[in-house]
Amino acid sequence: MAGQSPVLATKKHPGKRVAIISASWHLDICNHLIEGARRALEQAEVSEIEITYVPGSFELPLAAQRGFESGFDAVITVGLVLKGETPHFDYVCQGVTQGIMDVQLRFSKPIGFGVLMCETLDQAIDRSGLAGSKEDKGFDAALAALSLII
């Protein structure tokens, strides 16, 4: 664990629409991230929560853009990119990160970044919100986005 997550108050957001967009690779991990995000959104009393799946993490920025074009107030992106034996990991991580940042700034709406970029599956499990894990990055990503909804 890199550090202690900040404690953010969960403001109520009735009337708001939030999309959770998940990569389809590593669904065992992604489903836990989705549940963490959903739990935070429900605590904030978000009126509409829609879950969408895309093939992989590289497709998350486009799906987030489409979510904003469809009227969502915020988007939570979740996924897992595992380091392999080639530079593919570096290119995917860079593309996903920059793409999500670009969409967030273009629409001036928050995107919760719950995409895990790990060297091992154990690292991902520790961050997935699974019972006994050290962190819940899906929940954290949703809280970050909720804190910036206008």
Contacts in CASP RR format, 6 or more apart in sequence:
PFRMAT RR
TARGET T0000
AUTHOR 0000-0000-0000
METHOD contacts of the structure
MODEL  1
MAGQSPVLATKKHPGKRVAIISASWHLDICNHLIEGARRALEQAEVSEIE
ITYVPGSFELPLAAQRGFESGFDAVITVGLVLKGETPHFDYVCQGVTQGI
MDVQLRFSKPIGFGVLMCETLDQAIDRSGLAGSKEDKGFDAALAALSLII
1 126 0 8 1.000
1 134 0 8 1.000
1 135 0 8 1.000
5 135 0 8 1.000
5 140 0 8 1.000
8 143 0 8 1.000
8 144 0 8 1.000
8 146 0 8 1.000
8 147 0 8 1.000
10 40 0 8 1.000
10 43 0 8 1.000
10 44 0 8 1.000
10 143 0 8 1.000
10 146 0 8 1.000
11 44 0 8 1.000
11 146 0 8 1.000
11 147 0 8 1.000
12 44 0 8 1.000
12 45 0 8 1.000
13 44 0 8 1.000
13 45 0 8 1.000
13 46 0 8 1.000
13 47 0 8 1.000
13 73 0 8 1.000
13 146 0 8 1.000
13 149 0 8 1.000
14 45 0 8 1.000
14 46 0 8 1.000
14 47 0 8 1.000
15 46 0 8 1.000
15 47 0 8 1.000
15 48 0 8 1.000
16 44 0 8 1.000
16 46 0 8 1.000
16 47 0 8 1.000
16 48 0 8 1.000
16 73 0 8 1.000
16 74 0 8 1.000
16 149 0 8 1.000
17 46 0 8 1.000
17 47 0 8 1.000
17 48 0 8 1.000
17 50 0 8 1.000
17 71 0 8 1.000
17 72 0 8 1.000
17 73 0 8 1.000
18 41 0 8 1.000
18 46 0 8 1.000
18 48 0 8 1.000
18 49 0 8 1.000
18 50 0 8 1.000
18 72 0 8 1.000
18 73 0 8 1.000
18 74 0 8 1.000
18 75 0 8 1.000
18 76 0 8 1.000
18 142 0 8 1.000
18 145 0 8 1.000
18 146 0 8 1.000
19 49 0 8 1.000
19 50 0 8 1.000
19 51 0 8 1.000
19 52 0 8 1.000
19 64 0 8 1.000
19 67 0 8 1.000
19 70 0 8 1.000
19 72 0 8 1.000
19 74 0 8 1.000
19 75 0 8 1.000
19 76 0 8 1.000
20 34 0 8 1.000
20 37 0 8 1.000
20 38 0 8 1.000
20 41 0 8 1.000
20 49 0 8 1.000
20 50 0 8 1.000
20 51 0 8 1.000
20 52 0 8 1.000
20 75 0 8 1.000
20 76 0 8 1.000
20 78 0 8 1.000
20 142 0 8 1.000
21 51 0 8 1.000
21 52 0 8 1.000
21 53 0 8 1.000
21 54 0 8 1.000
21 60 0 8 1.000
21 63 0 8 1.000
21 64 0 8 1.000
21 67 0 8 1.000
21 75 0 8 1.000
21 76 0 8 1.000
21 77 0 8 1.000
21 78 0 8 1.000
22 30 0 8 1.000
22 31 0 8 1.000
22 33 0 8 1.000
22 34 0 8 1.000
22 51 0 8 1.000
22 52 0 8 1.000
22 53 0 8 1.000
22 54 0 8 1.000
22 77 0 8 1.000
22 78 0 8 1.000
22 79 0 8 1.000
23 30 0 8 1.000
23 53 0 8 1.000
23 54 0 8 1.000
23 55 0 8 1.000
23 56 0 8 1.000
23 57 0 8 1.000
23 59 0 8 1.000
23 60 0 8 1.000
23 78 0 8 1.000
23 79 0 8 1.000
23 80 0 8 1.000
23 115 0 8 1.000
24 30 0 8 1.000
24 53 0 8 1.000
24 54 0 8 1.000
24 55 0 8 1.000
24 56 0 8 1.000
25 55 0 8 1.000
25 56 0 8 1.000
25 57 0 8 1.000
25 79 0 8 1.000
25 80 0 8 1.000
26 79 0 8 1.000
26 80 0 8 1.000
26 82 0 8 1.000
26 124 0 8 1.000
29 79 0 8 1.000
29 80 0 8 1.000
29 116 0 8 1.000
29 121 0 8 1.000
29 124 0 8 1.000
29 125 0 8 1.000
29 128 0 8 1.000
29 130 0 8 1.000
30 78 0 8 1.000
30 79 0 8 1.000
30 80 0 8 1.000
32 128 0 8 1.000
32 129 0 8 1.000
32 130 0 8 1.000
32 133 0 8 1.000
33 78 0 8 1.000
33 79 0 8 1.000
33 114 0 8 1.000
33 116 0 8 1.000
33 128 0 8 1.000
33 129 0 8 1.000
33 137 0 8 1.000
33 138 0 8 1.000
33 141 0 8 1.000
34 51 0 8 1.000
34 78 0 8 1.000
34 138 0 8 1.000
35 129 0 8 1.000
36 129 0 8 1.000
36 136 0 8 1.000
36 138 0 8 1.000
36 139 0 8 1.000
36 142 0 8 1.000
37 76 0 8 1.000
37 78 0 8 1.000
37 114 0 8 1.000
37 138 0 8 1.000
37 139 0 8 1.000
37 141 0 8 1.000
37 142 0 8 1.000
38 49 0 8 1.000
38 51 0 8 1.000
38 142 0 8 1.000
39 139 0 8 1.000
39 142 0 8 1.000
40 138 0 8 1.000
40 139 0 8 1.000
40 142 0 8 1.000
40 143 0 8 1.000
40 146 0 8 1.000
41 49 0 8 1.000
41 76 0 8 1.000
41 142 0 8 1.000
41 146 0 8 1.000
42 49 0 8 1.000
44 142 0 8 1.000
44 146 0 8 1.000
46 146 0 8 1.000
50 72 0 8 1.000
52 63 0 8 1.000
54 60 0 8 1.000
54 62 0 8 1.000
54 63 0 8 1.000
56 79 0 8 1.000
57 79 0 8 1.000
57 80 0 8 1.000
57 81 0 8 1.000
57 92 0 8 1.000
57 96 0 8 1.000
57 115 0 8 1.000
58 92 0 8 1.000
58 95 0 8 1.000
58 96 0 8 1.000
60 77 0 8 1.000
60 79 0 8 1.000
60 96 0 8 1.000
60 100 0 8 1.000
60 115 0 8 1.000
61 95 0 8 1.000
61 96 0 8 1.000
61 99 0 8 1.000
61 100 0 8 1.000
61 102 0 8 1.000
61 103 0 8 1.000
63 77 0 8 1.000
64 75 0 8 1.000
64 77 0 8 1.000
64 100 0 8 1.000
64 103 0 8 1.000
64 104 0 8 1.000
64 111 0 8 1.000
65 103 0 8 1.000
65 106 0 8 1.000
65 107 0 8 1.000
67 75 0 8 1.000
68 75 0 8 1.000
68 103 0 8 1.000
68 107 0 8 1.000
68 109 0 8 1.000
72 109 0 8 1.000
73 109 0 8 1.000
73 149 0 8 1.000
74 109 0 8 1.000
74 110 0 8 1.000
74 111 0 8 1.000
74 112 0 8 1.000
74 145 0 8 1.000
74 146 0 8 1.000
74 148 0 8 1.000
74 149 0 8 1.000
75 109 0 8 1.000
75 110 0 8 1.000
75 111 0 8 1.000
75 112 0 8 1.000
75 145 0 8 1.000
76 111 0 8 1.000
76 112 0 8 1.000
76 114 0 8 1.000
76 138 0 8 1.000
76 141 0 8 1.000
76 142 0 8 1.000
76 145 0 8 1.000
77 100 0 8 1.000
77 111 0 8 1.000
77 112 0 8 1.000
77 113 0 8 1.000
77 114 0 8 1.000
77 115 0 8 1.000
77 141 0 8 1.000
78 114 0 8 1.000
78 115 0 8 1.000
78 137 0 8 1.000
78 138 0 8 1.000
78 141 0 8 1.000
79 114 0 8 1.000
79 115 0 8 1.000
79 116 0 8 1.000
80 115 0 8 1.000
80 116 0 8 1.000
80 117 0 8 1.000
80 118 0 8 1.000
80 124 0 8 1.000
81 89 0 8 1.000
81 92 0 8 1.000
81 93 0 8 1.000
81 96 0 8 1.000
81 115 0 8 1.000
81 116 0 8 1.000
81 117 0 8 1.000
81 118 0 8 1.000
82 89 0 8 1.000
82 118 0 8 1.000
82 119 0 8 1.000
82 120 0 8 1.000
82 121 0 8 1.000
82 124 0 8 1.000
83 89 0 8 1.000
83 117 0 8 1.000
83 118 0 8 1.000
83 119 0 8 1.000
83 120 0 8 1.000
89 117 0 8 1.000
93 117 0 8 1.000
96 115 0 8 1.000
97 113 0 8 1.000
97 115 0 8 1.000
100 111 0 8 1.000
100 113 0 8 1.000
100 115 0 8 1.000
103 111 0 8 1.000
104 110 0 8 1.000
104 111 0 8 1.000
109 149 0 8 1.000
110 144 0 8 1.000
110 145 0 8 1.000
110 146 0 8 1.000
110 147 0 8 1.000
110 148 0 8 1.000
110 149 0 8 1.000
111 145 0 8 1.000
112 141 0 8 1.000
112 142 0 8 1.000
112 144 0 8 1.000
112 145 0 8 1.000
113 141 0 8 1.000
113 144 0 8 1.000
114 137 0 8 1.000
114 138 0 8 1.000
114 140 0 8 1.000
114 141 0 8 1.000
116 123 0 8 1.000
116 124 0 8 1.000
116 127 0 8 1.000
116 128 0 8 1.000
116 137 0 8 1.000
118 124 0 8 1.000
118 127 0 8 1.000
125 133 0 8 1.000
126 133 0 8 1.000
126 134 0 8 1.000
126 135 0 8 1.000
127 133 0 8 1.000
127 134 0 8 1.000
127 135 0 8 1.000
127 136 0 8 1.000
127 137 0 8 1.000
128 136 0 8 1.000
128 137 0 8 1.000
129 135 0 8 1.000
129 136 0 8 1.000
129 137 0 8 1.000
129 138 0 8 1.000
129 139 0 8 1.000
END
